[in-house]
Amino acid sequence: MKKTILLLLCALIYACSSVKSTQEAINKGNYDEAINLSLKKLVSNKTKEKNEPYVIMLQDAFNKATSRDLSEIDFLKKDDNPENLEKIFNLYVALNNRQERIRPLLPLRIFSSGKNAAFNFKNYDDLIINSKNDFSDYLYAEAKNIFGSKNKQDYRRVYKDLEYLDRINPNYKDVRQLLDEAHAIGTDFVFVSMKNKTDKVIPKRLEEDLLNFEAYQLNDFWTVYHNKKDRRVNYDFTLELIFRDIKISPEHIYEKEFVKEKQIKDGYKYLLDSNGNQVKDSLGNKIKVDKFIKATCHFYQFTQSKSVQVTGQVRFVNNYTKQLVESFPLQSEFVFEHVYANYKGDKRALEKQYIDLLGYRSVPFPSNEQMIYDVGKDVKEKLKAIITRNKFRN
């Protein structure tokens, strides 16, 4: 019984709080918030008499929101500023959407008066179409004025406006053709080159890998990278990958020797008492015990090592001004290392990690060319990171 009373009390408090929140939204001029709160209650059950406050508040909020929006439209029209055309269009759309959200719930009964709530719905179709066309004409004219500009950023901005225009008014005039033109003019084309200023030969396959920008997946909507020049393209920027120095270490073999000892089980022996006599169990059997010996092993570990270090620079150059836009240092290292081992003595003294190394033998050191190619994988990742973090245009 107490639990039922508590649940009823909580429900009553929640209902009062919800009504209060909705009324407060109306009092503060947040009419659409009040409409949302009311609709949320009424959608689940509009015929409940206890939901009557939400019907009344929905009617009040709708009328006030409609009056406010129509008054604002009148003011914006009198202002006669083309910048207001978008807002006028959006207000008409909002007026229509507000009605369409309420319409499925009608009629809504006000039980205390015995009447239905009054919603003065209007047909905004023509007003929406006319305001959309006015706004479309304005956006189109503004966009057309941009064509002829020498600034690529202008075309990127106008692309967004044209894209928005095509979304609200599909197939309007030649907007889709203008979109293609704006994209083509606004796109930066970057030529990627590599310069070797070291005394080492860079493998041809590494050069091809580094300049294969399709594998980098760096092309974006406004930037396209080429590693081979196209005569039909005017390149806006050049990305220069410059190798300044390549250091390759001599081939080293490092030897490490140590001795491992371990007590290990080596068969069994008969248990003897203090007098040297064999000990027997209750059945007369001789008692056996594990026999342990100290195993000793001389372990020889060899490490083959060779390293390569690359230092360089990544430069962004503006091809029109011939100015350096940005420069970034590039450093990378690759270490070849191979470990193997052999032993003398009793292998049983070794732990598994050492025994595993006994299965390896020395291998040929990689050539200098292979070392340079291997370090190229890291160079490629660092180059990609530099380009990803830094744009040619802000």
LUMLUMTOR-438706 format. One record per residue (C-alpha): x, y, z. Coordinates in pm, whole numbers, always signed. Each point is the difference from the previous one (the first is absolute). Example, Ala and Ser with C-alpha at 12.3 -4.5 7.8 and 13.67 -1.06 7.14 Angstrom:
2
<pt east="+1230" north="-450" up="+780"/>
<pt east="+137" north="+344" up="-66"/>
//
This chain:
394
<pt east="+0" north="+0" up="+0"/>
<pt east="+279" north="+239" up="+96"/>
<pt east="+181" north="-82" up="-325"/>
<pt east="-313" north="+78" up="-206"/>
<pt east="-47" north="+334" up="+178"/>
<pt east="+366" north="+86" up="-58"/>
<pt east="-26" north="-78" up="-372"/>
<pt east="-315" north="+211" up="-32"/>
<pt east="+168" north="+287" up="+182"/>
<pt east="+306" north="-19" up="-230"/>
<pt east="-224" north="-4" up="-308"/>
<pt east="-190" north="+305" up="+127"/>
<pt east="+321" north="+192" up="+71"/>
<pt east="+135" north="-91" up="-347"/>
<pt east="-324" north="+109" up="-170"/>
<pt east="-1" north="+333" up="+186"/>
<pt east="+365" north="+55" up="-86"/>
<pt east="-61" north="-72" up="-369"/>
<pt east="-297" north="+241" up="-16"/>
<pt east="+207" north="+264" up="+178"/>
<pt east="+294" north="-43" up="-243"/>
<pt east="-229" north="+36" up="-300"/>
<pt east="-164" north="+315" up="+137"/>
<pt east="+338" north="+149" up="+84"/>
<pt east="+112" north="-57" up="-360"/>
<pt east="-303" north="+196" up="-122"/>
<pt east="+61" north="+279" up="+251"/>
<pt east="+361" north="+31" up="-122"/>
<pt east="-103" north="+12" up="-366"/>
<pt east="+137" north="-347" up="-73"/>
<pt east="-316" north="-95" up="-185"/>
<pt east="+140" north="-288" up="-205"/>
<pt east="+145" north="-158" up="+313"/>
<pt east="-345" north="+21" up="+161"/>
<pt east="-154" north="-152" up="-313"/>
<pt east="+250" north="-288" up="+11"/>
<pt east="-71" north="-71" up="+366"/>
<pt east="-377" north="+10" up="-55"/>
<pt east="+8" north="-223" up="-307"/>
<pt east="+216" north="-252" up="+184"/>
<pt east="-275" north="-36" up="+259"/>
<pt east="-292" north="+2" up="-238"/>
<pt east="+136" north="-246" up="-257"/>
<pt east="-13" north="-284" up="+252"/>
<pt east="-360" north="+74" up="+106"/>
<pt east="-182" north="+315" up="-111"/>
<pt east="-337" north="-109" up="+143"/>
<pt east="+107" north="-12" up="+365"/>
<pt east="-176" north="+274" up="+191"/>
<pt east="+306" north="+56" up="+217"/>
<pt east="+191" north="+102" up="-316"/>
<pt east="-234" north="+294" up="-58"/>
<pt east="+263" north="+255" up="+123"/>
<pt east="+226" north="-106" up="-286"/>
<pt east="-277" north="+56" up="-256"/>
<pt east="-55" north="+352" up="+133"/>
<pt east="+372" north="+76" up="+10"/>
<pt east="+50" north="-146" up="-350"/>
<pt east="-272" north="+229" up="-134"/>
<pt east="+150" north="+300" up="+179"/>
<pt east="+359" north="-71" up="-110"/>
<pt east="-106" north="-65" up="-361"/>
<pt east="-195" north="+325" up="-29"/>
<pt east="+278" north="+205" up="+155"/>
<pt east="+272" north="-164" up="-213"/>
<pt east="-202" north="+55" up="-318"/>
<pt east="-66" north="+365" up="+87"/>
<pt east="+368" north="+58" up="+81"/>
<pt east="+128" north="-158" up="-324"/>
<pt east="-249" north="+183" up="-222"/>
<pt east="+88" north="+332" up="+166"/>
<pt east="+370" north="-67" up="-58"/>
<pt east="-65" north="-84" up="-366"/>
<pt east="-189" north="+330" up="-45"/>
<pt east="+291" north="+190" up="+155"/>
<pt east="+261" north="-177" up="-215"/>
<pt east="-198" north="+69" up="-316"/>
<pt east="-28" north="+370" up="+88"/>
<pt east="+374" north="+13" up="+62"/>
<pt east="+42" north="-102" up="-366"/>
<pt east="+348" north="-147" up="+55"/>
<pt east="+81" north="-298" up="-225"/>
<pt east="+205" north="-146" up="+284"/>
<pt east="-335" north="-65" up="+174"/>
<pt east="-135" north="-227" up="-275"/>
<pt east="+138" north="-318" up="+156"/>
<pt east="-153" north="+79" up="+338"/>
<pt east="-339" north="+79" up="-158"/>
<pt east="+7" north="-333" up="-185"/>
<pt east="+98" north="-191" up="+316"/>
<pt east="-274" north="+172" up="+204"/>
<pt east="-268" north="-105" up="-250"/>
<pt east="+134" north="-356" up="+7"/>
<pt east="-5" north="+7" up="+383"/>
<pt east="-360" north="+128" up="+2"/>
<pt east="-108" north="-284" up="-228"/>
<pt east="+198" north="-269" up="+187"/>
<pt east="-149" north="+109" up="+332"/>
<pt east="-352" north="-47" up="-138"/>
<pt east="+84" north="-339" up="-150"/>
<pt east="+123" north="-131" up="+334"/>
<pt east="-327" north="+93" up="+171"/>
<pt east="-240" north="-96" up="-280"/>
<pt east="+8" north="-381" up="+56"/>
<pt east="-123" north="+50" up="+361"/>
<pt east="-306" north="+206" up="-87"/>
<pt east="-259" north="+32" up="+134"/>
<pt east="+127" north="+68" up="+352"/>
<pt east="-272" north="+24" up="+263"/>
<pt east="-7" north="+256" up="+283"/>
<pt east="-223" north="-186" up="+246"/>
<pt east="-62" north="+294" up="+236"/>
<pt east="-161" north="+207" up="-280"/>
<pt east="-142" north="-287" up="-200"/>
<pt east="+163" north="+139" up="-315"/>
<pt east="+288" north="-93" up="-224"/>
<pt east="+323" north="+201" up="+8"/>
<pt east="+14" north="+258" up="-278"/>
<pt east="+300" north="+1" up="-235"/>
<pt east="-18" north="+251" up="-284"/>
<pt east="+189" north="-196" up="-265"/>
<pt east="+96" north="+169" up="-328"/>
<pt east="+124" north="-126" up="-332"/>
<pt east="+358" north="+123" up="-34"/>
<pt east="+81" north="-191" up="-321"/>
<pt east="+5" north="+302" up="-232"/>
<pt east="+186" north="+215" up="+254"/>
<pt east="+263" north="-270" up="+46"/>
<pt east="+45" north="-44" up="-376"/>
<pt east="+16" north="+374" up="-66"/>
<pt east="+245" north="+68" up="+283"/>
<pt east="+210" north="-298" up="-108"/>
<pt east="+17" north="+132" up="-354"/>
<pt east="+90" north="+350" up="+120"/>
<pt east="+273" north="-141" up="+220"/>
<pt east="+119" north="-230" up="-283"/>
<pt east="+22" north="+294" up="-239"/>
<pt east="+208" north="+190" up="+255"/>
<pt east="+237" north="-290" up="+69"/>
<pt east="+39" north="-66" up="-372"/>
<pt east="+79" north="+365" up="-80"/>
<pt east="+252" north="+20" up="+286"/>
<pt east="+167" north="-320" up="-119"/>
<pt east="+20" north="+117" up="-362"/>
<pt east="+175" north="+317" up="+116"/>
<pt east="+284" north="-211" up="+141"/>
<pt east="+87" north="-161" up="-332"/>
<pt east="+290" north="+194" up="-142"/>
<pt east="+172" north="+28" up="+337"/>
<pt east="+365" north="-102" up="+19"/>
<pt east="-34" north="-122" up="+358"/>
<pt east="-58" north="-373" up="+37"/>
<pt east="-142" north="+49" up="+349"/>
<pt east="-286" north="+200" up="-157"/>
<pt east="-97" north="-303" up="-207"/>
<pt east="+11" north="-225" up="+304"/>
<pt east="-236" north="+234" up="+184"/>
<pt east="-234" north="+34" up="-294"/>
<pt east="-3" north="-377" up="-41"/>
<pt east="-163" north="-30" up="+342"/>
<pt east="-263" north="+258" up="-95"/>
<pt east="-74" north="-177" up="-328"/>
<pt east="-15" north="-334" up="+176"/>
<pt east="-254" north="+144" up="+246"/>
<pt east="-196" north="+150" up="-290"/>
<pt east="-11" north="-335" up="-177"/>
<pt east="-122" north="-163" up="+320"/>
<pt east="-293" north="+237" up="+59"/>
<pt east="-81" north="+48" up="-369"/>
<pt east="+122" north="-301" up="-204"/>
<pt east="+72" north="+52" up="-372"/>
<pt east="-20" north="+378" up="+32"/>
<pt east="+135" north="+152" up="-324"/>
<pt east="+359" north="-116" up="-67"/>
<pt east="+100" north="-33" up="+366"/>
<pt east="+143" north="-350" up="-41"/>
<pt east="+219" north="+115" up="-287"/>
<pt east="+119" north="+293" up="+214"/>
<pt east="+75" north="-244" up="+281"/>
<pt east="+230" north="-196" up="-231"/>
<pt east="+169" north="+319" up="-117"/>
<pt east="+47" north="+134" up="+353"/>
<pt east="+149" north="-332" up="+108"/>
<pt east="+237" north="-14" up="-295"/>
<pt east="+122" north="+358" up="+50"/>
<pt east="+20" north="-26" up="+378"/>
<pt east="+206" north="-321" up="+2"/>
<pt east="+371" north="+18" up="+78"/>
<pt east="+229" north="-216" up="-209"/>
<pt east="+326" north="-97" up="+166"/>
<pt east="+302" north="-138" up="-181"/>
<pt east="+210" north="-231" up="+215"/>
<pt east="+372" north="-26" up="-66"/>
<pt east="+293" north="-172" up="+170"/>
<pt east="+358" north="+129" up="+11"/>
<pt east="+298" north="-206" up="+109"/>
<pt east="+274" north="+225" up="+137"/>
<pt east="+194" north="-282" up="+166"/>
<pt east="+294" north="-205" up="-125"/>
<pt east="-208" north="-319" up="+7"/>
<pt east="-211" north="-154" up="-274"/>
<pt east="-371" north="-12" up="+81"/>
<pt east="-157" north="-317" up="-138"/>
<pt east="-237" north="+59" up="-288"/>
<pt east="-274" north="-207" up="+165"/>
<pt east="+26" north="+216" up="+315"/>
<pt east="-38" north="+316" up="-206"/>
<pt east="-307" north="-149" up="-167"/>
<pt east="-144" north="-100" up="+337"/>
<pt east="+57" north="+342" up="+155"/>
<pt east="-158" north="+179" up="-294"/>
<pt east="-296" north="-237" up="-31"/>
<pt east="-251" north="+238" up="+154"/>
<pt east="-296" north="-218" up="-88"/>
<pt east="+122" north="-238" up="+271"/>
<pt east="+14" north="+290" up="+249"/>
<pt east="-372" north="+71" up="-59"/>
<pt east="+66" north="+372" up="+56"/>
<pt east="-206" north="+140" up="-283"/>
<pt east="-295" north="+189" up="+143"/>
<pt east="-287" north="+197" up="-150"/>
<pt east="+211" north="+312" up="-55"/>
<pt east="+353" north="-143" up="-39"/>
<pt east="+141" north="-237" up="-261"/>
<pt east="+359" north="-131" up="-2"/>
<pt east="+190" north="-100" up="-314"/>
<pt east="+344" north="-161" up="-18"/>
<pt east="+12" north="+37" up="-377"/>
<pt east="-71" north="+329" up="-167"/>
<pt east="-309" north="+36" up="-214"/>
<pt east="+44" north="+268" up="-266"/>
<pt east="-368" north="+90" up="+28"/>
<pt east="+35" north="+89" up="+368"/>
<pt east="+132" north="+321" up="+154"/>
<pt east="+153" north="-112" up="+329"/>
<pt east="-67" north="+233" up="+290"/>
<pt east="+257" north="-149" up="+236"/>
<pt east="+303" north="-225" up="-3"/>
<pt east="+70" north="-242" up="+281"/>
<pt east="+372" north="-70" up="+15"/>
<pt east="+137" north="-301" up="+184"/>
<pt east="+371" north="+69" up="+41"/>
<pt east="+249" north="-256" up="+133"/>
<pt east="+293" north="+184" up="+162"/>
<pt east="+201" north="-283" up="+152"/>
<pt east="-6" north="-380" up="+22"/>
<pt east="+229" north="-165" up="+254"/>
<pt east="+47" north="-376" up="-5"/>
<pt east="+189" north="-163" up="+284"/>
<pt east="+261" north="-274" up="-48"/>
<pt east="-109" north="-360" up="+47"/>
<pt east="+48" north="-103" up="+362"/>
<pt east="-17" north="-333" up="+179"/>
<pt east="-17" north="+33" up="+377"/>
<pt east="+86" north="-307" up="+209"/>
<pt east="-115" north="-67" up="+354"/>
<pt east="+109" north="-304" up="+203"/>
<pt east="-137" north="-118" up="+332"/>
<pt east="-21" north="-318" up="+204"/>
<pt east="-330" north="-148" up="+114"/>
<pt east="-25" north="-255" up="+281"/>
<pt east="-300" north="-193" up="+119"/>
<pt east="-78" north="-292" up="+229"/>
<pt east="-173" north="-257" up="-220"/>
<pt east="-151" north="-343" up="+53"/>
<pt east="+223" north="-278" up="-132"/>
<pt east="-164" north="-334" up="+69"/>
<pt east="-44" north="-142" up="+348"/>
<pt east="+183" north="-174" up="+285"/>
<pt east="-96" north="-216" up="+297"/>
<pt east="-54" north="+174" up="+329"/>
<pt east="+264" north="-89" up="+261"/>
<pt east="-17" north="+43" up="+371"/>
<pt east="+275" north="+151" up="+215"/>
<pt east="+179" north="-332" up="+6"/>
<pt east="+6" north="-34" up="-378"/>
<pt east="-272" north="-264" up="-10"/>
<pt east="-284" north="+11" up="-253"/>
<pt east="-331" north="+119" up="+139"/>
<pt east="-314" north="-202" up="-80"/>
<pt east="-369" north="+81" up="+19"/>
<pt east="-259" north="-196" up="+201"/>
<pt east="-31" north="-256" up="-281"/>
<pt east="+371" north="-64" up="-9"/>
<pt east="+64" north="+193" up="-321"/>
<pt east="+312" north="+210" up="-35"/>
<pt east="-83" north="+371" up="+12"/>
<pt east="+117" north="+199" up="-302"/>
<pt east="+78" north="+375" up="+10"/>
<pt east="+79" north="+247" up="-281"/>
<pt east="+362" north="+45" up="-83"/>
<pt east="+111" north="+360" up="-71"/>
<pt east="+314" north="+126" up="-166"/>
<pt east="+133" north="+349" up="-75"/>
<pt east="-22" north="+68" up="-376"/>
<pt east="+235" north="+265" up="-140"/>
<pt east="-27" north="+164" up="-344"/>
<pt east="+217" north="+265" up="-169"/>
<pt east="-239" north="+209" up="-212"/>
<pt east="+124" north="+218" up="-289"/>
<pt east="-244" north="+262" up="-134"/>
<pt east="+72" north="+191" up="-322"/>
<pt east="-183" north="+311" up="-119"/>
<pt east="+35" north="+117" up="-359"/>
<pt east="-73" north="+372" up="-32"/>
<pt east="-6" north="+260" up="-275"/>
<pt east="-184" north="+332" up="-6"/>
<pt east="-88" north="+280" up="-238"/>
<pt east="-93" north="+359" up="+85"/>
<pt east="-166" north="+239" up="-241"/>
<pt east="-34" north="+374" up="+43"/>
<pt east="-186" north="+220" up="-238"/>
<pt east="-255" north="+272" up="-49"/>
<pt east="-354" north="+39" up="-128"/>
<pt east="-68" north="+333" up="-174"/>
<pt east="-330" north="+154" up="-113"/>
<pt east="+63" north="+248" up="-283"/>
<pt east="-254" north="+238" up="-155"/>
<pt east="+53" north="-28" up="-375"/>
<pt east="-156" north="+340" up="-76"/>
<pt east="+203" north="+208" up="+245"/>
<pt east="+300" north="-238" up="+1"/>
<pt east="-1" north="+44" up="+377"/>
<pt east="+58" north="-266" up="+262"/>
<pt east="-330" north="-56" up="+181"/>
<pt east="+129" north="-233" up="+272"/>
<pt east="+292" north="-226" up="+74"/>
<pt east="+13" north="-308" up="+226"/>
<pt east="+296" north="-211" up="+115"/>
<pt east="-13" north="-371" up="-74"/>
<pt east="+199" north="-260" up="+193"/>
<pt east="-26" north="-375" up="-8"/>
<pt east="+198" north="-305" up="+109"/>
<pt east="-10" north="-370" up="-73"/>
<pt east="+197" north="-262" up="+195"/>
<pt east="+67" north="-349" up="-126"/>
<pt east="+57" north="-241" up="+289"/>
<pt east="+28" north="-377" up="+1"/>
<pt east="+79" north="-212" up="+308"/>
<pt east="+127" north="-359" up="+1"/>
<pt east="+196" north="-219" up="+241"/>
<pt east="+194" north="-317" up="+68"/>
<pt east="+127" north="-176" up="+313"/>
<pt east="+242" north="-238" up="+164"/>
<pt east="-90" north="-226" up="+286"/>
<pt east="-333" north="-127" up="+128"/>
<pt east="-289" north="+169" up="-186"/>
<pt east="-237" north="-101" up="+277"/>
<pt east="+131" north="+289" up="+212"/>
<pt east="-158" north="+253" up="-241"/>
<pt east="-342" north="+164" up="+28"/>
<pt east="-239" north="-21" up="-295"/>
<pt east="+77" north="+352" up="-123"/>
<pt east="+364" north="-98" up="-53"/>
<pt east="-79" north="-339" up="-147"/>
<pt east="-219" north="+170" up="-263"/>
<pt east="+297" north="+207" up="-118"/>
<pt east="+200" north="-315" up="-67"/>
<pt east="-225" north="-70" up="-296"/>
<pt east="+130" north="+307" up="-184"/>
<pt east="+317" north="+44" up="-201"/>
<pt east="+175" north="+302" up="-141"/>
<pt east="-158" north="+161" up="-307"/>
<pt east="+145" north="+222" up="-274"/>
<pt east="-12" north="+371" up="+84"/>
<pt east="-240" north="+200" up="-218"/>
<pt east="+163" north="+209" up="-271"/>
<pt east="+21" north="+377" up="+31"/>
<pt east="-267" north="+29" up="-268"/>
<pt east="-234" north="-227" up="+197"/>
<pt east="+63" north="+197" up="+318"/>
<pt east="-92" north="+325" up="-174"/>
<pt east="-313" north="-161" up="-139"/>
<pt east="-99" north="-131" up="+344"/>
<pt east="+37" north="+342" up="+164"/>
<pt east="-226" north="+135" up="-274"/>
<pt east="-304" north="-160" up="+163"/>
<pt east="+43" north="+222" up="+304"/>
<pt east="+78" north="+302" up="-220"/>
<pt east="-328" north="-58" up="-180"/>
<pt east="-200" north="-4" up="+325"/>
<pt east="+167" north="+318" up="+125"/>
<pt east="-53" north="+175" up="-332"/>
<pt east="-367" north="-94" up="+9"/>
<pt east="-29" north="+135" up="+356"/>
<pt east="+158" north="+333" up="-101"/>
<pt east="-236" north="+44" up="-294"/>
<pt east="-306" north="-103" up="+203"/>
<pt east="+74" north="+250" up="+278"/>
<pt east="+94" north="+290" up="-225"/>
<pt east="-212" north="+144" up="-278"/>
<pt east="+122" north="+205" up="-293"/>
<pt east="-275" north="+255" up="+63"/>
<pt east="-135" north="+106" up="+338"/>
//
